[in-house]
Amino acid sequence: MTSRDFTKELLYMYCPDYENGDDVESIDYRSLIHIITELHNRIEKLEAWKEQAQSSAKSIREHIDFEGCYD
């Protein structure tokens, strides 16, 4: 797993307002959308892999006689 600095990726900015106390925090929403899209794509790949693995396991179980193992 790679380590990522989301603060940098989102272009997070914090600007303290010492006079009024109305500190400002912001992020770049295009960067946020990019990260969410990347996460969504990874989830879809994992779901496809899971379906394929389950299908393979089912096929193997159908071709091998495991009497009493799955009761």
Secondary structure by P-SEA (a helix, b strand, c coil): cccccccccccbbbbbcccccbbbbbccaaaaaaaaaaaaaaaaaaaaaaaaaaaaaaaaaaacccccccc
